[in-house]
Amino acid sequence: MDAAVQPSLVIVYFGGNDSMGPHSSGLGPHVPLAEYIENMRKIATYLQSLSEKTRIIFLSCPPVNEAKVRENTSEYFSELVRTNALCQSYSEACIKLCQEMGLKVVDLFTALQEKEDWMDAYFTDGIHLSAEGSKIVVKAILKVLKEADWDPCIHWKSLATEFAEDSPYDLVAADGKTTLNPSEWTFHWENQWD
């Protein structure tokens, strides 16, 4: 709040570790659901207070590949309780809170399960996203940015290009007399994001 310039966009992503089942010792990252909701409310309220122009997107708790989580359990960890039932309850709580507070939210729990082989395609170890899983997250965030009724719009295609002016140092065109400014080119990207 004290900074002269506040962020244009904040993406909030909590819940994966919070949604782990409690350890019998009372130790570990588990956060009870009611406390998680209250923590998320505090985060949202603080971010809303930064600036009227700060846009906020919450990402809900994603699912896990339970079988892979069990398979990858290490001798260094004690019991690891990661279930989709827990992930879903935290995801739903996040979505409900965002709806109550008028915030944008990406339902990762649902988005990551839309493909039939999601468990293998979207996770490296059952918990952490693979490159393909990360693409689903980016696509969902870009969809929110494109559809949001924000003024100004902060979807990447609506933003001014930083180096839009032509330069004599750009690539030389086929005519040998002019240059080509590559700042708007996207054909070389692996993914053509919308």
Buried (B, 14 or more C-beta within 10 A) or exposed (E): EEEEEBBEEBBBBBBBEBBBBEBEEEEBEBBEBEEBBEEBEEBBEEBBEBBEEBBBBBBBBBBBBBEBBEEBEEEEEEEBBBBBEBBBBBBBBBBEBBEEBEBBBBBBBBBBBEBEEBBBBBBEEBBEBBEEBEBBBEBBBBBBBBEBEBEEBBBEEEEEEEEEEEEEEBEEEEEEEEEEBEEEEEEEEEEEBE
